[in-house]
Amino acid sequence: MADNQTERRVAALREQLREHNYRYYVLDDPSVSDAEYDALLNELRAIEAADPALVTPDSPTQRVGAAPAGHFAKVRHPQQMLSLGNAFNADDLREWRESRIVRLLGSDAMVAYVVEPKIDGLAIALTYRDGMFVQGATRGDGEVGEDVTANLRTVGGIPLALRAPDAATKLPTLIEVRGEVYIRSADFEALNARLAANGEKVFANARNSAAGSLRQKDPALTAARPLRFFAYGVGPFAGVELGGQWQALQSLRSLGFPVNRDARRFTDFEDVIAYCNEWMARRDELEYEADGMVIKVDDFAQQRELGVVGRDPRWAIALKFPAREAITRLTNIVVNVGRTGVVTPNAELEPVLIGGVTVRNASLHNADYISERDIRIGDYVTVKRAGDVIPYVVGPIVSRRNGSEQPWDFPARCPACDTPLERPEGEAAWRCVNFGICPAQLVRRIEHFVGRGALDIVGIGEKQAEQFVGNGWLKDVADIYNLTSEQFAGVEGYGPKRIANILAAIEEARSRPLDRLLVGLGIRYVGTVAAQALANHFGAMDALMAASQQELEAIDGIGPVVATSIVDFFARPEERALVEKLRAAGVKLSGGAPRERHSDALAGKSFVLTGTLPTLTREQAAALIVAHGGKVSESVSKKTGYVVAGASAGSKLAKASSLGVAILDEAGLLALVGDSPAPVPEEPEPPLQGQLGFDR
């Protein structure tokens, strides 16, 4: 048993170390050297090692204490972590204020705004009870995330115990702190240099590095990465009074959390715009990667009154920085074969740094895109990262040509199986029609089948799909269920534990809902929304396979093009044989998946989606339409209500224009459901209070 003097020394050491952490991570004003800090920490470790009964979960020595995790448990967020709508210029911001804030709160309402840089990291939620850190979770899908508590305990900027600013201040009995785990740019470069020196794989960008570091199975590996944390908001809280975002940030700072020192509060909206423009010009001065500015209504009561639309809060928006561009040389054009046979051209580039990421490859979209812009091998080209994520070639710098550039012709035959390529009428894409046999398509089809949106078979991805097909183990997706431990014997990289995990994941995937299997089969035009509609209507695979074109078209959300694709798919003997093979393997072939209805704002309206939207995927946009009572079709006709068009929209947009069909962009679609949003997540029971949290 420790004597009173030892206990007092332990308490004093912990208090000193916590204060030094606060000054280092929060105030950015350390008062001791690293050597002095280490001496205090080592003294505490020695005392605790001599008497383990003195160890407490909040001790500064317990940053790394958990055993490696086999998997991350799921965590349901007490309040949904929402996404953010985007603005791209000052006019967009003014439109957001007028259409959302002024319209709903009134022109006489006194509204203040809090503005801060939008860090490009990983959103997390930290839960504290009676001042102690008890759980940390990733955002996940906004409703359910992953429990990464053990790994978050290793992040120095996250307090294990809340700091009382003074003796008179009571700590919250419960508070969920939301923020971003990130890596500073200099630390990221140093980390990559160290990984490269050790012959290890380097990270593409700082955000991937932060996400990958936080999801390590062994917390000790996470601790070795230079992760940092900024708190930017709160979820549920009790035992403390917080009236707004600005007050919440000040309170979080006093409790020991790092808060962005560049956050500002304004009462004049033009000052908000000026501050955003200032950081657009000073973007490279930030010590971390940022892709925009976040603007929030300050007052929590006004936030609750404004509510949400879809998954976006009306009271907050992100002003995105302009996409990064660079000029480099296009050295070659290669084609990739997708799971549906689409052959896509991609550019190989001389490496160029764009927005902190080294880009070596970029999309060229399709054959027409190349010919229309006269893009040649050897050209100097402009490359853009749309939304700071997807690089693509904008076009050539014709003035820099010297005559050595070579025009490029789209191949006539599949590069993987030598089958002649075909281009369906009205489409921009060329296809390999060697379905079920082309090895490139099989690899992509397997990769799709095991993906999260389909059968979600953990442990099998792109590399494994290529390996298993190359080994002759998989001739179709059903062969996945026939893999055995004997096949892996002696294969490098597959130990007993890894083999057992893969086989367990395969076994679990036999009982996935029918809609997930339909997505996994890769039927053309059948995504998440259509698969759920089919599963709900038919309830079993046999009934779906026996359905006629007319029966399919009668289903809400299934148009003629989708219906034809389904009929054609199941008319192929090889696909029917595949279903029977899945049945023999014990795969579940029945069961619907009900879908939540949010409103009837789009009831009676039909929509066609085309092109790439700025923030929503095609499936997310379709889900939004269906959730508000609308119908999504694949082809444009006089009966079509709206065409929602994004970047690189094809023939559907031209047909809509010729027929006089209304054309919307993403913002226009969101505006249609703006007066009838999905319900705001329920507030927790008293005495909990809280802000509607969101992912940035």
MARZA-56415 format. One record per residue (C-alpha): residue in three letters; x, y negated, z. Coordinates in steps of 0.02 Angstrom, whole numbers, plus 50000, padded with zeros to 5 digits. Last residue first. Example, Ala and Ser with C-alpha at 12.3 -4.5 7.8 and 13.67 -1.06 7.14 Angstrom:
2
SER506845005350357ALA506155022550390
This chain:
696
ARG491494908047921ASP490364920548005PHE488884913648099GLY488184911448273LEU486484904048310GLN486954894748469GLY486544901348639GLN485564902748798LEU485334917748910PRO484324915349070PRO483174920548993GLU482934934148861PRO483984932848705GLU483374922148559GLU482674932248416PRO483594931448251VAL482794917948142PRO481504926048028ALA481964926847844PRO481654910447759SER480024903947686ASP480294885747639GLY482044888847573VAL481554904347474LEU481504894947309ALA482994884347362LEU484074899847376LEU483704904047195GLY484124886347140ALA485764886747235GLU486224902947147ASP485904895446975LEU484184895346897ILE483534897046719ALA481674895446678VAL481174905946526GLY480964895946366LEU481084911446256SER482664905646167SER483454900046330ALA483074916746413LYS483824925946264ALA485434915946279LEU485544919546465LYS485234938046438SER486604938446305GLY487994935446431ALA488294925646590SER490164923046619ALA489844913146779GLY488124914246858ALA486344914946795VAL484714918346887VAL483404920946751TYR481654916346809GLY479844921346781THR480084935146654LYS478454939046563LYS479124932146398SER480504945146411VAL482234946846486SER482874964146535GLU483494971446699SER482064967346814VAL482014961446995LYS480324958847078GLY479934945947210GLY479184948147384HIS480444938647490ALA481484954047535VAL481464958947350ILE482284942647299LEU483594943347437ALA483994961547397ALA484254957047214ALA485434942947262GLN486404954447378GLU486504967947244ARG487194955847113THR488464949447238LEU488124932647319THR489424918847340PRO489754910347173LEU488624921147062THR489394931946926GLY488384934046765THR486584939446744LEU485104942546859VAL483314944346796PHE481874938946906SER480004942246918LYS478784931947019GLY477144938747089ALA477724936547269LEU479264925347282ALA478844916747447ASP477984932347513SER479104933647667HIS480404943947759ARG479994961647704GLU481134974947781ARG481544990147674PRO481065007947714ALA482345021547671GLY481615037447597GLY482045055747627SER482525070147513LEU484015078347427LYS485145081747578VAL486765089947521GLY486915108347566ALA488235112847437ALA486935122347335ARG485915106347323LEU487445096747264LYS487745109947129GLU485935108647078VAL486115089747063LEU487695092046959ALA486805104146843ARG485475090946816GLU486855078646773GLU487695090846653PRO486055094646566ARG485775076146523ALA483935071746536PHE484215066046715PHE485275051346659ASP484165047046509VAL482625045946620ILE483545035146747SER484255023546613THR482555021946530ALA481765017046696VAL483125004146728VAL482854996246557PRO480954996846570GLY480874988546741ILE480964995846916GLY480674982647052ASP478924988247099ILE478665005847034ALA477505007346883GLU479035007546769LEU479565024146845GLU477895032546816GLN477855026346636GLN479605032846597SER479125049746667ALA479605056946835ALA480225074946849MET481965070046909LEU481185058547039ALA480055072147107ASP481525084147120MET482605071147210ALA481355068847351GLY480405054647435PHE479685048547270HIS479195030647311ASN480355026847457ALA481855034847374LEU481525025647211ALA481335008747297GLN482885011747401ALA483895016347247ALA483275000847154VAL483864989447296THR485554997947323GLY486034998947140VAL485295008546996TYR485774999346835ARG486745014546768ILE486545029946877GLY488135030746982LEU487735046647078GLY488285037647236VAL486855025247230LEU485615039647218LEU486495048347362ARG486325032747470ASP484465031647427LEU484225049847479PRO484835046847656ARG486545054347707SER486475072247772ARG487915080247675ALA489025065247716GLU489365071747892GLU490175087347821ILE491285077047707ALA491825066147855ALA492235081847956LEU493255088747810ILE494245072547798ASN494545071747986ALA495105090047995ILE496335087447852ARG497055072047937LYS497245081348102PRO498055096648023GLY499335086647924TYR499095080347747GLY500485068747690GLU501365081447579VAL500265095847522GLY500845111947605ALA499095117947643PHE497825105447576GLN496885118347474GLU496785129847625SER495845116547724THR494415117947603LEU493585106347478ASN491885112647421TYR490905097047467ILE492045086247359ASP491655097947214ALA489965089347201VAL490815073747134ASP491395082446976LYS492885092646915LEU493805090547079TRP495235101447139GLY496235100646977ASN497745093147064GLY497575077346958VAL495755075747009PHE496235077347193GLN497675065047177GLU496695051847081ALA495245053047203GLN496465052647350LYS497255036647286GLU495575028247256GLY494795033047421ILE494455048247528GLY494755047047716VAL493025040847763ILE491605047947657ASP490355033547646LEU489045042547538ALA488565026647442GLY488805008647497ARG490355013347595GLY491205022047450VAL491345041047427PHE490315041347266HIS491155025747194GLU492905033147211ILE492245049347139ARG491525040146990ARG493135030246966VAL494155046346963LEU492905054746848GLN492885039846730ALA494785040646712PRO494725059346684CYS493475058046539ILE492405073746556GLY490805068546646PHE490345055346518ASN491385054946358VAL490465039246301CYS491955027746326ARG491205010346324TRP491484993146248ALA490704978746342ALA489884962946274GLU488164970646256GLY486764966646132GLU486964982846034PRO487944995946128ARG489844995546096GLU490635012446068LEU492395018846099PRO493075033946007THR493645047346133ASP495525047746162CYS495345054246342ALA496195041146452PRO496595026946329CYS494825028046257ARG494865024746070ALA494655009345958PRO495784998346063PHE495384979646071ASP496554969945960TRP497854957946029PRO498634943145938GLN500524941945964GLU501474926546024SER503194923945948GLY502684908045855ASN503304895545984ARG501684892346080ARG501754879346218SER500424867846140VAL499184882246141ILE499134883446330PRO498024898846333GLY496384901446426VAL495544903046596VAL496364919546642TYR495614926946800PRO496104928746982ILE494754934147107VAL494924927447285ASP495204908847313GLY493374905747266ALA493894908947086ARG495784911247081LYS496274902646920VAL497584906946790THR498064895046649VAL499004903846511TYR500724903546429ASP500504915146283GLY501624930346256ILE500184942146217ARG498814931646140ILE497204923446199ASP496194916746052ARG494874909446168GLU493404917346077SER494424933046044ILE494894936146225TYR493164932646297ASP492364943046159ALA493414958146208ASN492894957546391HIS493244949646562LEU495084944746545SER495424948046729ALA497104944146808ASN498674953546858ARG500324948346937VAL499694935447063THR500764931447216VAL499584924447348GLY499834908347448GLY498554898647349ILE499244904147182LEU501054910247172VAL501524916946999PRO502184933746944GLU502404935046754LEU500724941446705GLU499844957546655ALA498124953246590ASN496614964546607PRO495434971746477THR493914981746535VAL493294998146460VAL491565002346526GLY491375021246541THR490155021046687ARG491535024946813GLY492695011646742VAL494085013346612ASN495495000646625VAL496304991446480VAL498014983346468ILE498564966446400ASN500394961646411THR501634947946458LEU500464933246492ARG501584918946547THR501164907646693ILE500174891946731ALA499344889546901GLU497634886146974ARG496914886247149ALA495044884347166PRO494484867647235PHE494204867647424LYS492524874047479LEU491394863047583ALA490594875247703ILE488844872247771ALA487954871847938TRP486234867248006ARG485214876847877PRO486014892847941ASP486324905647803ARG485724923647803GLY484104920547709VAL483674902947765VAL484084898847945GLY483404888048086LEU483254869048078GLU482384868048247ARG483684879548325GLN485094868748258GLN484224853048320ALA484174860448495PHE486004865348479ASP486544847448439ASP488124845948333VAL487504849248157LYS488924858848078ILE490174855147938VAL491504868047896MET492964862947784GLY493764873047646ASP494874887747598ALA496124887147740GLU497784896647752TYR498754892247909GLU500024878947959LEU498984865447875GLU499994852547779ASP499584860947613ARG497774855447626ARG498194837047644ALA497204830747492MET495714841847530TRP495964837247712GLU495634818847676ASN494144823247568CYS493354832347715TYR493664817447829ALA492894805547702ILE491364816547684VAL491074817147872ASP491354798347881GLU489974796547752PHE488874806447870ASP489034793548009THR488864801348183PHE490514810548176ARG491374823748284ARG493114830248239ALA494014847148237ASP495864845448190ARG496474852248357ASN495684869048317VAL495224877048482PRO496354889248575PHE495364896848718GLY495784894548902LEU494134889848985SER494524871348960ARG494674874048772LEU493024883448769SER492174869248862GLN492814856348738LEU492234867148592ALA490524869848672GLN490314851248703TRP490634847948518GLN489444861748465GLY487984856048571GLY487024856448733LEU488034868648836GLU487534872149016VAL488404886849101GLY487814902149196ALA487254911349039PHE487894912748861PRO487364920648696GLY488434916448543VAL489764903048552GLY490804893448428TYR492474889848343ALA493784899048446PHE495474900048358PHE496544915648373ARG498304921048329LEU499084937148265PRO500964938848245ARG500974957948223ALA501874969148349ALA500364969248463THR499314976848323LEU500554991248313ALA500444993848501PRO498544994048486ASP498675010348387LYS497245013348265GLN497674997248172ARG496134987148129LEU496794970348192SER498364971448086GLY497404975447928ALA496234960747952ALA497634948547993SER498714954447846ASN497244954047728ARG496944935947781ALA498774931347763ASN498904937347584ALA499424952147477PHE500224961747621VAL501894970647604LYS502104989547593GLU503584996147693GLY505394997747638ASN506034991047804ALA506674975047722ALA504984973047635LEU504064974347802ARG505214961447881ALA505014949447735ASN503124951947741LEU503094947647926ALA504174932247901GLU503044925847763PHE501514928947871ASP502294920348021ALA502624904847914SER500824904847849ARG500034906948020ILE499104923148047TYR497244923748085VAL495924929748207GLU494404918648192GLY493094913548318ARG491564917848418VAL491464917548607GLU490084927448691ILE489754921048866LEU489084928849025THR489184923549208PRO489974907549145LEU491374901049259LYS490924888549393THR491884872149397ALA492244864549568ALA493954872649588ASP494584865649423PRO494804870649241ALA494334888749283ARG495274899749160LEU494354914649088ALA495164931649107LEU495944942148969PRO496244926048873ILE496374927648684GLY497834917448616GLY499084931548650VAL498204944548542THR498544961448622ARG496844962348706LEU496084960848533ASN496764978148490ALA495944986648639THR494294977648608VAL494164982548424ASP492344988348431GLU491714987648252GLY490284976748190VAL488394978048174GLU487234963548135GLY488334952148031ASP488864966147912GLY490474969048009ARG490864953548114THR492254962148211ALA492024966148395GLY492804962048562GLN492224968348732VAL492484966048918PHE493524950148941MET493264944849122GLY492514928249181ASP490974935549261ARG490614944649098TYR491564939548942THR491134945148765LEU492254941148615ALA491534940248438ILE492654941348284ALA492844933248113LEU494404938148015GLY495504924847936ASP495444910747808ILE495204895947925LYS493864883347876PRO494544866447932GLU493444857048057VAL491914845748059VAL490634842548197TYR489094832548148ALA487954820448239VAL486104817948201MET484964804348267ALA483284808148188ASP482434793548099SER482514801447926GLY481574816647985LEU482174833048060LEU481634844447917ARG481894833447764VAL483364824047839ILE484344839747884ARG483954851747742SER483624843047577GLU484474826447621ARG485984833547713TRP486264847547587GLU486104835247442ARG487394823947523LEU488574838647541ASP488314844047361ASP488664826247304ALA490284826247402ASN490934841647312PHE490924860747312ALA489604865347440ASN489394882947506GLY488114891747616LEU488794900247770SER488604917847838LEU487704923147997MET488324932948146GLN486694939848213GLN486404937848400PRO486664952048524HIS487894959648399ARG487724978448379VAL489404987048408LYS489995002448313ALA491425012848382PHE493135011548299HIS493995027948259GLY495335039548327ALA495985025748439PRO497805024848496ALA497945024448687ALA497575008348777GLY498794997848877VAL499444983748771ARG499034966448840GLN498984973649015THR500504964449085PRO499544947949088SER498404955949219ASP496564955449173PRO496294974349184THR497054974949360VAL498664983349417LEU499004982149605ALA498625000549634PRO500075004349517ASP501324999849658ALA503125000749599ALA502604998449417GLU501534983449468ILE503014975049553ALA504164978349405ARG502874972049279LEU502654955949379GLU504534952849380ASN504614956549194LEU503244943649158LEU504124930249261ALA505794933649174ASP504944933849003TYR504224916449033GLU505924909749083ALA506734917448928ASP505374910448815SER505734893148884VAL504554884449004SER503334869648989PRO502494874848827ASP501474861348738ASP500364869048602LEU498904864548717VAL497934880548684TYR499214893948643TYR500764888248739ARG499984877948879TYR498654890948910ASN499914905248905HIS500994895749032GLU499464893749143ARG499064912149130LEU500874916549172GLN500894905149324GLU499244912049391ARG499824929949364LEU501464926549454ALA500574918349601ALA499344932649621VAL500754945449616ARG501744935349744ARG500234934349859GLU499974953149845THR501814956149886GLN501704944750040ASN500104953150098ASP500894970350098ALA500644982749957MET500005000050000
